Amino acid sequence: MNKAKILHLVIDLSDFGGAEMTLLRYLSQTEAAAEHHAVLTLKAIKPGPSVGAEIMKLGVPVHSLSISGAKSMLAALPRLVQD
């Protein structure tokens, strides 16, 4: 029986805030997280150390819509459907 895929929707994974760290801890302690979980962030993940980078190291797919304002929000809608 296939397990459902869980999508975690977050605003930003570039910092090490409380909610982001909680998601990282949860995923790091979840069996087969890479197979059953994915993360969608609204903002782009900045290069360098970040929670997003740590989640990717776990093998969990991280998708970014790279939204930075109203115009980019409209442009992100087709990418949301594709991801």
Helices and strands as residue ranges (DSSP letters): E 6-10, H 18-28, H 33-36, E 37-41, H 51-57, E 62-64, H 70-82
